[in-house]
Amino acid sequence: MTGSDTAAEQQDPIRGRARGSAPAPLSILDLATVGAGYTPGEALKATTELARRAEEWGYHRFWVAEHHGMPGVASSSPPVLIAHLAAATRTLRLGSGGVMLPNHAPLAVAEQFGLLHALHPGRIDLGLGRAPGTDQATARALRRGLGEGADDFPQQLAELTGFLDGGFRPGHPYERITAVPGPTRDGGGPLGRPPVWLLGSSGFSARLAGQLGLPFAFAHHFSAANTVPALDLYRSSFQPSEALDEPYAVIGVSAVAAESEQQALRLARSGGLSMLRLRRGRPGLIPTPEEAESYPYSDLELDFLDDWLANVVLGEPGRVRDGLEELRKRTGAQELMVTSHIHGHEARIASYGLIAEAYGLTAG
């Protein structure tokens, strides 16, 4: 075991560490974005390069999200992608932002993340969501035989944690079933397994995370109006647990940094048009900035785009840093997870690099 591997195991499994001049840890949420003119293979190669750079720059964690039926998103299987990224990095925390639990049997998720933890101890996060991550028809194809989906989420979560913790109460129908690889106990210490996070964009998961004493990640990047109410609900509902003695909240933030505000806005509009098409039921590849500029928006579509861009922290690196700091103070989030859903791998990597530079992030 290398010194870096040992350091990874000794990190707090949940709370991040601020680096450089950042007042709170900074992390990345990536979707393996597939832009027009690129292939999924190229997108995944770019995500791998971004993870390597994120480790060098000093970001705390790097999460990938589960989406299905979206040509512009190549991260359909977080555990597979996490395994690849973990093999390409050494100390970066990697996780799911998230696995959509209703799409999967809890035992399968426990085995997948138990295996990841066994391969890369102290580096894996298991973030869970209750949305399908796709349209209803695709969700039905994914969930055949798995029940009703989101309505069963608390029960599915209880089963998953039972498998992760290595046991159920006597008389439980799964008490004789063991997830392998399961939790480990090294040197008489606590059981080792990936920490569970709940993800959400409304109050349901916020309340549940609080009641269970779990860390919570809120999707501010597409549900900004609900951020403060959800975090308030999480904190007011919080009950201390073995995982946490006090609330720990992360918010996902759309952020685009470039050499000028005009350039950043131009890049951000490509993500805005992609989201507009998704909301219209026509998901596709991320359009180029040129396509986004020439698109014939209706008045309603322009209103949507303006509302979307209003929640993107964009501009020159210093302005992005100031915008992120204002958001952190306003929400009280303990960690910021930035995401740049824009066209062009070079522009996306450059955006994260400029943000790291603005905060003076350092690895280690």
Buried (B, 14 or more C-beta within 10 A) or exposed (E): EEEEBEEBBEBEBBBBEBBBEBEBBBBBBBBBBBBBEBEBEBBBBBBBEBBBBBBBBBBBBBBBBBBBBBEBBBBBBBBEBBBBBBEBBBBBBBBBBBBBBBBBBBBEBBBBBBBBBBBBBBBBBBBBBBBBBBBEEBBEEBBEEBEEBBEBBEEBBEBBBBBBBBBBEEEEEBEEBBBEBBBBEEEEEEBBBBBBBBBBBBBBBBBBBBBBBBBBBBBBBBBBEBBBEBBBBBBEBBEEEEBBEEBBBBBBBBBBBBEEBEBBBBBBBBBBBBBBBBEEEEBBBBBBBEBBEEBEBEEEBEEBBEEBBEBBBBBBBEBBBBBBBEBBEEBEBBBBBBBBBBBBBEBBBBBBBBBBBBBEBEBE
